[in-house]
Amino acid sequence: MFKKFLKFFMSDQYDHKKSDTELWHEFINDSQKALTTLYIRYYSQLYSYGLKLVGEKLMVEDTIQEIFLSLWKNRKQRSVVRSVKAYLFKALRWKIIRTRISEQNRVARNNTFAQGQSDFVLSHEEFLIDGELKNEQKALLQKALNKLSKRQQEALYLKFYHGLNYEQIAEVMQITNQTVRNYVFEALQTLRKQLQNVLISSR
């Protein structure tokens, strides 16, 4: 997965102990090693998120590599960011949406992506902390998750699976902080109502 990018940089030493902020500062000051470290640090998370957005492995792999190669090429134009992780997630989301728009000929499909939406689907495995639910309970959980909007599912995924805070999720999804809070609150309210029987029977 990493071959194209790592071959370009030809670096075998990575600064795993440094913070994202330190690495970003070094990157915009011409450190290939710093950007390579960020690539290795976040590749798996970006890949997982990309698959949730579009479900095409090769496209996600290529998009991630294109983002990092573009970052390096245009490093002189980069500035300090509040959250490197959120910045990378946002870049991936936006590039995938733009690519999908250019590939689609149907107006309805274009309208969906133009509004910043995606084919996001949250599975019960990603939402469960306790993996010991019975098959019937898992089916009910998946049914409840399917009742959420795509954007509610995406907000929950970013918060609980990737650990982003409300501000970071707002940056990634290009919406307001309050809208993120509303998505998460309403989604959890819906899940609580739908899953009362599941929670009781799993005790």
KEGU-204517 format. One line per 2 residues: number of its first residue (from 1); their letters; for each residue x, y, z of N, C-alpha, C. Coordinates in nm, 4 decimals. Example, Ala and Ser with C-alpha at 12.3 -4.5 7.8 and 13.67 -1.06 7.14 Angstrom:
% KEGU-204517
1) as) 1.3190:-0.5690:0.7800:1.2300:-0.4500:0.7800:1.3200:-0.3300:0.7800; 1.2850:-0.2250:0.7080:1.3670:-0.1060:0.7140:1.2900:0.0030:0.7870;
This chain:
% KEGU-204517
1) mf) 0.0811:-0.1208:0.0000:0.0000:0.0000:0.0000:0.0849:0.1266:0.0000; 0.1987:0.1195:0.0697:0.2782:0.2402:0.0868:0.3859:0.2565:-0.0205;
3) kk) 0.4019:0.1586:-0.1090:0.5212:0.1529:-0.1928:0.5429:0.2778:-0.2765; 0.4372:0.3242:-0.3445:0.4553:0.4379:-0.4340:0.5028:0.5609:-0.3587;
5) fl) 0.4387:0.5882:-0.2462:0.4742:0.7069:-0.1686:0.6121:0.6931:-0.1058; 0.6386:0.5799:-0.0420:0.7664:0.5614:0.0263:0.8823:0.5557:-0.0726;
7) kf) 0.8573:0.5014:-0.1909:0.9618:0.4975:-0.2925:0.9979:0.6385:-0.3362; 0.8973:0.7252:-0.3414:0.9211:0.8639:-0.3806:1.0113:0.9345:-0.2797;
9) fm) 0.9893:0.9067:-0.1516:1.0652:0.9767:-0.0483:1.1947:0.9058:-0.0102; 1.1998:0.7751:-0.0298:1.3229:0.7007:-0.0036:1.3780:0.7306:0.1359;
11) sd) 1.2920:0.7204:0.2361:1.3358:0.7474:0.3731:1.3124:0.6242:0.4586; 1.4096:0.5886:0.5425:1.3936:0.4710:0.6278:1.3977:0.5075:0.7760;
13) qy) 1.3852:0.6367:0.8064:1.3828:0.6804:0.9449:1.2605:0.7690:0.9672; 1.1850:0.7378:1.0725:1.0610:0.8096:1.0967:1.0571:0.8622:1.2394;
15) dh) 0.9956:0.9775:1.2563:0.9912:1.0430:1.3872:0.8618:1.0085:1.4607; 0.8485:0.8835:1.5020:0.7241:0.8383:1.5623:0.6952:0.9051:1.6968;
17) kk) 0.7969:0.9547:1.7633:0.7772:1.0118:1.8963:0.7317:1.1575:1.8924; 0.7407:1.2209:1.7778:0.7037:1.3622:1.7681:0.5533:1.3785:1.7500;
19) sd) 0.5022:1.4918:1.7963:0.3595:1.5205:1.7838:0.3257:1.5585:1.6400; 0.1966:1.5561:1.6097:0.1515:1.5974:1.4765:0.1940:1.7407:1.4463;
21) te) 0.1804:1.8270:1.5458:0.2139:1.9681:1.5266:0.3615:1.9860:1.4939; 0.4467:1.9140:1.5661:0.5909:1.9216:1.5400:0.6235:1.8708:1.4003;
23) lw) 0.5620:1.7600:1.3623:0.5877:1.7019:1.2306:0.5392:1.7932:1.1190; 0.4227:1.8540:1.1382:0.3691:1.9438:1.0355:0.4601:2.0649:1.0175;
25) he) 0.5067:2.1190:1.1284:0.5964:2.2343:1.1214:0.7244:2.1977:1.0453; 0.7783:2.0795:1.0716:0.8992:2.0357:1.0023:0.8709:2.0092:0.8546;
27) fi) 0.7535:1.9532:0.8270:0.7159:1.9255:0.6883:0.7110:2.0529:0.6046; 0.6448:2.1577:0.6558:0.6346:2.2807:0.5762:0.7689:2.3528:0.5679;
29) nd) 0.8657:2.3020:0.6442:1.0021:2.3533:0.6343:1.0934:2.2515:0.5657; 1.0331:2.1753:0.4729:1.1063:2.0878:0.3802:1.1540:1.9543:0.4369;
31) sq) 1.0894:1.9026:0.5401:1.1298:1.7723:0.5920:1.0465:1.6609:0.5290; 1.1097:1.5822:0.4423:1.0428:1.4665:0.3832:1.0120:1.3622:0.4905;
33) ka) 1.1051:1.3480:0.5837:1.0882:1.2487:0.6899:0.9640:1.2780:0.7734; 0.9369:1.4047:0.7995:0.8209:1.4423:0.8798:0.6911:1.4054:0.8080;
35) lt) 0.6838:1.4351:0.6783:0.5623:1.4032:0.6033:0.5454:1.2519:0.5890; 0.6548:1.1810:0.5698:0.6490:1.0355:0.5614:0.5974:0.9761:0.6920;
37) tl) 0.6394:1.0328:0.8037:0.5925:0.9860:0.9339:0.4420:1.0068:0.9479; 0.3924:1.1218:0.9043:0.2485:1.1482:0.9090:0.1728:1.0509:0.8189;
39) yi) 0.2314:1.0202:0.7057:0.1702:0.9247:0.6127:0.1550:0.7882:0.6793; 0.2613:0.7414:0.7404:0.2582:0.6112:0.8069:0.1638:0.6138:0.9272;
41) ry) 0.1647:0.7233:0.9991:0.0816:0.7359:1.1190:-0.0674:0.7308:1.0862; -0.1070:0.7905:0.9745:-0.2497:0.8051:0.9466:-0.3009:0.7256:0.8270;
43) ys) -0.2135:0.6526:0.7605:-0.2588:0.5817:0.6410:-0.3759:0.4880:0.6709; -0.3630:0.4041:0.7721:-0.4668:0.3050:0.8017:-0.5999:0.3708:0.8347;
45) ql) -0.5956:0.4786:0.9126:-0.7191:0.5478:0.9484:-0.7828:0.6148:0.8267; -0.7003:0.6762:0.7439:-0.7515:0.7397:0.6228:-0.8087:0.6354:0.5274;
47) ys) -0.7410:0.5229:0.5176:-0.7866:0.4158:0.4293:-0.9228:0.3630:0.4753; -0.9361:0.3411:0.6048:-1.0624:0.2941:0.6610:-1.1749:0.3938:0.6348;
49) yg) -1.1469:0.5213:0.6578:-1.2469:0.6267:0.6352:-1.2824:0.6363:0.4873; -1.1819:0.6291:0.4018:-1.2062:0.6369:0.2581:-1.2954:0.5246:0.2086;
51) lk) -1.2740:0.4038:0.2606:-1.3577:0.2907:0.2207:-1.5020:0.3103:0.2643; -1.5212:0.3752:0.3788:-1.6579:0.4026:0.4229:-1.7250:0.5038:0.3304;
53) lv) -1.6462:0.5945:0.2754:-1.7019:0.6979:0.1885:-1.7352:0.6457:0.0500; -1.6479:0.5589:-0.0041:-1.6641:0.5232:-0.1445:-1.6601:0.3732:-0.1718;
55) ge) -1.5959:0.2942:-0.0876:-1.5973:0.1498:-0.1032:-1.5152:0.0944:-0.2179; -1.4232:0.1738:-0.2729:-1.3385:0.1272:-0.3832:-1.1925:0.1333:-0.3384;
57) kl) -1.1345:0.0177:-0.3116:-1.0021:0.0103:-0.2506:-0.8951:0.0832:-0.3313; -0.8886:0.0552:-0.4607:-0.7844:0.1152:-0.5434:-0.7980:0.2667:-0.5482;
59) mv) -0.9205:0.3145:-0.5590:-0.9437:0.4585:-0.5630:-0.8990:0.5242:-0.4331; -0.9301:0.4603:-0.3203:-0.8919:0.5162:-0.1907:-0.7403:0.5190:-0.1768;
61) ed) -0.6743:0.4100:-0.2131:-0.5280:0.4043:-0.2050:-0.4644:0.5145:-0.2892; -0.5109:0.5271:-0.4135:-0.4548:0.6284:-0.5035:-0.4812:0.7695:-0.4523;
63) ti) -0.6006:0.7908:-0.3983:-0.6367:0.9239:-0.3499:-0.5496:0.9654:-0.2324; -0.5254:0.8734:-0.1406:-0.4404:0.9048:-0.0252:-0.2996:0.9413:-0.0718;
65) qe) -0.2461:0.8635:-0.1633:-0.1112:0.8915:-0.2120:-0.1063:1.0236:-0.2875; -0.2099:1.0517:-0.3647:-0.2147:1.1788:-0.4374:-0.2168:1.2970:-0.3407;
67) if) -0.2888:1.2818:-0.2310:-0.2966:1.3894:-0.1315:-0.1589:1.4189:-0.0735; -0.0868:1.3149:-0.0352:0.0440:1.3365:0.0270:0.1477:1.3856:-0.0736;
69) ls) 0.1405:1.3369:-0.1952:0.2323:1.3866:-0.2976:0.2039:1.5335:-0.3285; 0.0758:1.5689:-0.3288:0.0380:1.7087:-0.3509:0.0829:1.7965:-0.2347;
71) lw) 0.0707:1.7435:-0.1128:0.1174:1.8187:0.0037:0.2656:1.8514:-0.0102; 0.3433:1.7528:-0.0509:0.4866:1.7758:-0.0636:0.5178:1.8748:-0.1761;
73) kn) 0.4500:1.8572:-0.2872:0.4740:1.9439:-0.4020:0.4412:2.0892:-0.3698; 0.3374:2.1097:-0.2893:0.2918:2.2458:-0.2587:0.3216:2.2866:-0.1145;
75) rk) 0.4248:2.2286:-0.0571:0.4544:2.2529:0.0844:0.4837:2.3995:0.1151; 0.5354:2.4725:0.0189:0.5684:2.6134:0.0419:0.4434:2.6984:0.0606;
77) qr) 0.3291:2.6470:0.0116:0.2042:2.7213:0.0253:0.1249:2.6795:0.1491; 0.1745:2.5804:0.2217:0.1029:2.5320:0.3398:0.1313:2.6204:0.4600;
79) sv) 0.0349:2.6237:0.5503:0.0515:2.7004:0.6738:0.0182:2.6108:0.7927; 0.0282:2.6645:0.9111:-0.0014:2.5885:1.0320:-0.1504:2.5540:1.0355;
81) vr) -0.1834:2.4320:1.0773:-0.3225:2.3889:1.0888:-0.3528:2.3557:1.2344; -0.4785:2.3684:1.2722:-0.5165:2.3414:1.4116:-0.5085:2.1932:1.4447;
83) sv) -0.5508:2.1096:1.3514:-0.5471:1.9645:1.3724:-0.5015:1.8981:1.2436; -0.3852:1.8360:1.2469:-0.3328:1.7685:1.1285:-0.4249:1.6534:1.0889;
85) ka) -0.4709:1.5790:1.1870:-0.5583:1.4650:1.1598:-0.6860:1.5097:1.0903; -0.7506:1.6123:1.1423:-0.8734:1.6628:1.0815:-0.8458:1.7160:0.9414;
87) yl) -0.7326:1.7819:0.9242:-0.6955:1.8366:0.7933:-0.6838:1.7246:0.6900; -0.6205:1.6140:0.7272:-0.6016:1.5024:0.6349:-0.7339:1.4335:0.6035;
89) fk) -0.8174:1.4156:0.7051:-0.9486:1.3549:0.6829:-1.0323:1.4426:0.5899; -1.0274:1.5736:0.6122:-1.1036:1.6661:0.5276:-1.0534:1.6618:0.3840;
91) al) -0.9217:1.6587:0.3674:-0.8632:1.6547:0.2331:-0.9061:1.5285:0.1590; -0.9059:1.4157:0.2298:-0.9469:1.2895:0.1678:-1.0941:1.2932:0.1295;
93) rw) -1.1767:1.3401:0.2203:-1.3210:1.3457:0.1944:-1.3515:1.4336:0.0738; -1.2903:1.5508:0.0698:-1.3175:1.6457:-0.0379:-1.2683:1.5930:-0.1720;
95) ki) -1.1515:1.5306:-0.1734:-1.0966:1.4802:-0.2995:-1.1798:1.3641:-0.3527; -1.2267:1.2781:-0.2631:-1.3118:1.1671:-0.3063:-1.4428:1.2198:-0.3629;
97) ir) -1.5019:1.3172:-0.2951:-1.6275:1.3750:-0.3431:-1.6082:1.4390:-0.4802; -1.5004:1.5143:-0.4962:-1.4740:1.5798:-0.6250:-1.4514:1.4771:-0.7351;
99) tr) -1.3804:1.3696:-0.7030:-1.3554:1.2648:-0.8021:-1.4850:1.1971:-0.8428; -1.5687:1.1698:-0.7446:-1.6955:1.1040:-0.7738:-1.7866:1.1930:-0.8577;
101) is) -1.7858:1.3212:-0.8297:-1.8671:1.4137:-0.9089:-1.8246:1.4091:-1.0549; -1.6941:1.4108:-1.0778:-1.6428:1.4124:-1.2148:-1.6716:1.2817:-1.2878;
103) eq) -1.6899:1.1730:-1.2122:-1.7132:1.0425:-1.2735:-1.8607:1.0155:-1.2998; -1.9470:1.0907:-1.2383:-2.0900:1.0630:-1.2487:-2.1551:1.1462:-1.3584;
105) nr) -2.2415:1.0844:-1.4337:-2.3124:1.1539:-1.5408:-2.4579:1.1825:-1.5050; -2.5070:1.1112:-1.4056:-2.6466:1.1303:-1.3693:-2.6628:1.2516:-1.2790;
107) va) -2.7588:1.3343:-1.3074:-2.7803:1.4583:-1.2334:-2.8099:1.4322:-1.0868; -2.8899:1.3322:-1.0575:-2.9267:1.3042:-0.9186:-2.8042:1.2695:-0.8367;
109) rn) -2.7154:1.1910:-0.8957:-2.5940:1.1515:-0.8254:-2.5057:1.2727:-0.8014; -2.4940:1.3566:-0.9008:-2.4132:1.4775:-0.8872:-2.4657:1.5670:-0.7766;
111) nt) -2.5965:1.5796:-0.7685:-2.6555:1.6652:-0.6661:-2.6236:1.6140:-0.5268; -2.6264:1.4831:-0.5094:-2.5967:1.4248:-0.3785:-2.4557:1.4587:-0.3350;
113) fa) -2.3578:1.4384:-0.4231:-2.2192:1.4640:-0.3861:-2.1895:1.6126:-0.3800; -2.2571:1.6914:-0.4624:-2.2340:1.8353:-0.4597:-2.2737:1.8946:-0.3257;
115) qg) -2.3651:1.8280:-0.2564:-2.4085:1.8747:-0.1254:-2.3176:1.8233:-0.0144; -2.2070:1.7596:-0.0518:-2.1108:1.7121:0.0472:-2.1508:1.5826:0.1130;
117) qs) -2.2383:1.5050:0.0485:-2.2820:1.3793:0.1050:-2.2063:1.2647:0.0399; -2.2272:1.1439:0.0914:-2.1566:1.0279:0.0396:-2.2434:0.9047:0.0576;
119) df) -2.1866:0.7888:0.0224:-2.2583:0.6622:0.0383:-2.2285:0.5998:0.1741; -2.2065:0.6803:0.2732:-2.1583:0.6344:0.4030:-2.2561:0.5366:0.4673;
121) vl) -2.2029:0.4211:0.5097:-2.2828:0.3218:0.5810:-2.2033:0.2747:0.7021; -2.2624:0.2862:0.8195:-2.1971:0.2457:0.9438:-2.2448:0.1065:0.9810;
123) sh) -2.1507:0.0139:1.0008:-2.1881:-0.1232:1.0356:-2.1874:-0.1420:1.1865; -2.2572:-0.2448:1.2323:-2.2668:-0.2680:1.3764:-2.1311:-0.3026:1.4367;
125) ee) -2.0403:-0.3664:1.3595:-1.9089:-0.4013:1.4132:-1.8301:-0.2773:1.4541; -1.8450:-0.1692:1.3791:-1.7695:-0.0476:1.4066:-1.8286:0.0310:1.5224;
127) fl) -1.9534:0.0047:1.5536:-2.0182:0.0813:1.6588:-2.0176:0.0080:1.7924; -1.9951:-0.1227:1.7892:-2.0007:-0.2018:1.9116:-1.8738:-0.1895:1.9941;
129) id) -1.8900:-0.1731:2.1220:-1.7779:-0.1825:2.2153:-1.7731:-0.3250:2.2696; -1.8893:-0.3771:2.3037:-1.9012:-0.5151:2.3496:-1.9403:-0.6008:2.2302;
131) ge) -1.8516:-0.6876:2.1862:-1.8766:-0.7670:2.0666:-1.9487:-0.8968:2.0926; -2.0132:-0.9116:2.2087:-2.0730:-1.0390:2.2449:-2.2238:-1.0435:2.2239;
133) lk) -2.2782:-0.9538:2.1459:-2.4212:-0.9578:2.1191:-2.4556:-1.0777:2.0312; -2.5754:-1.1284:2.0499:-2.6222:-1.2390:1.9678:-2.6533:-1.1885:1.8272;
135) ne) -2.6660:-1.2824:1.7340:-2.6905:-1.2457:1.5948:-2.8177:-1.1636:1.5786; -2.9233:-1.2011:1.6534:-3.0487:-1.1269:1.6425:-3.0312:-0.9831:1.6917;
137) qk) -2.9519:-0.9683:1.7984:-2.9277:-0.8354:1.8542:-2.8430:-0.7513:1.7591; -2.7453:-0.8154:1.6951:-2.6632:-0.7441:1.5976:-2.7486:-0.6975:1.4798;
139) al) -2.8417:-0.7815:1.4397:-2.9300:-0.7455:1.3284:-3.0162:-0.6254:1.3656; -3.0642:-0.6229:1.4904:-3.1444:-0.5096:1.5364:-3.0606:-0.3825:1.5431;
141) lq) -2.9351:-0.3970:1.5874:-2.8455:-0.2819:1.5934:-2.8198:-0.2271:1.4537; -2.7941:-0.3173:1.3579:-2.7701:-0.2720:1.2211:-2.8939:-0.2042:1.1635;
143) ka) -3.0102:-0.2576:1.1950:-3.1352:-0.1976:1.1484:-3.1516:-0.0572:1.2057; -3.1144:-0.0414:1.3329:-3.1235:0.0900:1.3972:-3.0256:0.1882:1.3334;
145) ln) -2.9033:0.1426:1.3060:-2.8035:0.2287:1.2425:-2.8488:0.2716:1.1035; -2.9160:0.1810:1.0336:-2.9632:0.2121:0.8983:-3.0708:0.3195:0.8974;
147) kl) -3.1345:0.3401:1.0121:-3.2379:0.4432:1.0214:-3.1777:0.5837:1.0309; -3.0483:0.5903:1.0634:-2.9813:0.7197:1.0730:-2.9499:0.7725:0.9339;
149) sk) -2.9412:0.9036:0.9220:-2.9012:0.9624:0.7942:-2.7540:0.9327:0.7688; -2.7114:0.9458:0.6439:-2.5714:0.9209:0.6097:-2.4788:1.0129:0.6890;
151) rq) -2.5187:1.1362:0.7068:-2.4338:1.2322:0.7767:-2.4297:1.2032:0.9266; -2.5396:1.1556:0.9821:-2.5382:1.1150:1.1226:-2.4444:0.9965:1.1423;
153) qe) -2.4503:0.9003:1.0510:-2.3620:0.7841:1.0594:-2.2156:0.8262:1.0494; -2.1880:0.9181:0.9590:-2.0500:0.9628:0.9406:-1.9989:1.0358:1.0641;
155) al) -2.0831:1.1195:1.1229:-2.0431:1.1930:1.2434:-2.0140:1.0965:1.3585; -2.0988:0.9957:1.3758:-2.0758:0.8959:1.4807:-1.9464:0.8193:1.4557;
157) yl) -1.9239:0.7826:1.3309:-1.8039:0.7069:1.2944:-1.6774:0.7865:1.3266; -1.6760:0.9122:1.2890:-1.5586:0.9955:1.3140:-1.5367:1.0175:1.4637;
159) kf) -1.6454:1.0294:1.5379:-1.6335:1.0559:1.6814:-1.5922:0.9319:1.7598; -1.6617:0.8213:1.7378:-1.6402:0.7041:1.8220:-1.5359:0.6071:1.7669;
161) yh) -1.5170:0.6040:1.6358:-1.4207:0.5108:1.5773:-1.2834:0.5746:1.5598; -1.2801:0.7039:1.5263:-1.1522:0.7714:1.5043:-1.1187:0.8726:1.6136;
163) gl) -1.2101:0.8945:1.7071:-1.1799:0.9780:1.8222:-1.1703:1.1267:1.7950; -1.2302:1.1746:1.6866:-1.2277:1.3180:1.6582:-1.3269:1.3900:1.7491;
165) ny) -1.2925:1.5124:1.7888:-1.3859:1.5905:1.8689:-1.4819:1.6656:1.7762; -1.5776:1.7373:1.8360:-1.6802:1.8038:1.7556:-1.6204:1.9051:1.6582;
167) eq) -1.5234:1.9802:1.7043:-1.4616:2.0816:1.6193:-1.3904:2.0175:1.5002; -1.3206:1.9074:1.5246:-1.2495:1.8387:1.4174:-1.3468:1.7765:1.3173;
169) ia) -1.4550:1.7181:1.3680:-1.5557:1.6601:1.2789:-1.6185:1.7689:1.1924; -1.6441:1.8842:1.2519:-1.7007:1.9962:1.1768:-1.6077:2.0367:1.0629;
171) ev) -1.4773:2.0368:1.0909:-1.3802:2.0714:0.9874:-1.3794:1.9680:0.8760; -1.3816:1.8404:0.9133:-1.3785:1.7333:0.8138:-1.5025:1.7362:0.7248;
173) mq) -1.6193:1.7493:0.7861:-1.7451:1.7414:0.7124:-1.7894:1.8757:0.6555; -1.7138:1.9817:0.6883:-1.7435:2.1160:0.6382:-1.8829:2.1630:0.6798;
175) it) -1.9112:2.1468:0.8083:-2.0358:2.1937:0.8663:-2.0027:2.2630:0.9978; -2.1028:2.3218:1.0622:-2.0761:2.3934:1.1863:-2.0612:2.2973:1.3034;
177) nq) -1.9953:2.3459:1.4069:-1.9775:2.2683:1.5291:-2.1130:2.2274:1.5863; -2.2080:2.3198:1.5867:-2.3401:2.2905:1.6420:-2.4129:2.1852:1.5602;
179) tv) -2.3943:2.1878:1.4291:-2.4584:2.0873:1.3440:-2.4052:1.9483:1.3765; -2.2752:1.9387:1.4002:-2.2167:1.8099:1.4395:-2.2790:1.7622:1.5701;
181) rn) -2.2871:1.8520:1.6673:-2.3465:1.8161:1.7961:-2.4904:1.7686:1.7783; -2.5628:1.8357:1.6902:-2.7014:1.7962:1.6641:-2.7078:1.6574:1.6015;
183) yv) -2.6200:1.6321:1.5034:-2.6165:1.5007:1.4392:-2.5921:1.3904:1.5418; -2.4904:1.4105:1.6256:-2.4533:1.3077:1.7231:-2.5641:1.2890:1.8264;
185) fe) -2.6168:1.3998:1.8781:-2.7223:1.3920:1.9795:-2.8457:1.3219:1.9242; -2.8902:1.3640:1.8061:-3.0107:1.3056:1.7469:-2.9891:1.1585:1.7116;
187) al) -2.8686:1.1260:1.6648:-2.8383:0.9870:1.6302:-2.8412:0.8983:1.7538; -2.7804:0.9451:1.8618:-2.7780:0.8660:1.9848:-2.9180:0.8522:2.0444;
189) qt) -2.9971:0.9576:2.0330:-3.1356:0.9505:2.0803:-3.2127:0.8448:2.0023; -3.1947:0.8445:1.8710:-3.2617:0.7459:1.7857:-3.2178:0.6050:1.8210;
191) lr) -3.0868:0.5874:1.8402:-3.0348:0.4546:1.8730:-3.0857:0.4067:2.0085; -3.0918:0.4980:2.1052:-3.1413:0.4585:2.2380:-3.2853:0.4073:2.2296;
193) kq) -3.3670:0.4772:2.1525:-3.5069:0.4360:2.1384:-3.5176:0.3017:2.0674; -3.4364:0.2845:1.9634:-3.4433:0.1631:1.8830:-3.3835:0.0420:1.9541;
195) lq) -3.2892:0.0684:2.0444:-3.2099:-0.0414:2.1004:-3.2411:-0.0737:2.2460; -3.3479:-0.0229:2.2990:-3.3810:-0.0512:2.4387:-3.3911:-0.2011:2.4643;
197) nv) -3.4565:-0.2715:2.3753:-3.4719:-0.4162:2.3925:-3.3390:-0.4890:2.3788; -3.2527:-0.4401:2.2885:-3.1221:-0.5029:2.2692:-3.0377:-0.4889:2.3943;
199) li) -3.0358:-0.3674:2.4501:-2.9535:-0.3414:2.5677:-3.0016:-0.4217:2.6877; -3.1331:-0.4319:2.7025:-3.1885:-0.5060:2.8162:-3.1579:-0.6549:2.8038;
201) ss) -3.1775:-0.7106:2.6833:-3.1592:-0.8544:2.6643:-3.0135:-0.8964:2.6623; -2.9210:-0.7990:2.6471:-2.7785:-0.8336:2.6418:-2.7144:-0.8318:2.7796;
203) r) -2.7885:-0.7910:2.8812:-2.7316:-0.7838:3.0161:-2.7217:-0.9225:3.0789;
